[in-house]
Amino acid sequence: MPKFVDLPPVWLLAFIGAVWTLGHALPLPLFGALGDAVGAGLAFVGGGLFATAIWEMGRARTTVIPHRAASALVTGGIFRLTRNPIYLGDVAFLLAAILWLDVPLALPLVPVFMRVIRVRFIEGEEARLRASFGAAFDDWAARVRRWL
């Protein structure tokens, strides 16, 4: 896959497309209005995680682009709770889509998406952070979980 396409939002859109396709191929409505409400809440949380992380990284003047070297190790704000708030926000968006589109059969896609993100992006980012920031990264990684 070309690098310009290998970005987390592209993977998220592909998984949401799979949810939509699965919902049309095998409709099995289950969540109803409650799913809409919880899905809206998850979308709001996902957007908040994304925006907060972007703001923190902007304050530190470091990149948010995967596969690029960070100029700072951001450990404050939302990064005190999760090492990957943007990816966690992506997971929240995927869950929101599953609930809103009412496709319970797509729930197994969530751990698959998390694995894809971990393998394609997180592992490399963590290796670069460890190489750049050494013990500071290791200390932070020991205190803060990857997802929650």
Beta strands, then each sheet from edge to edge (+ up, - down):
end
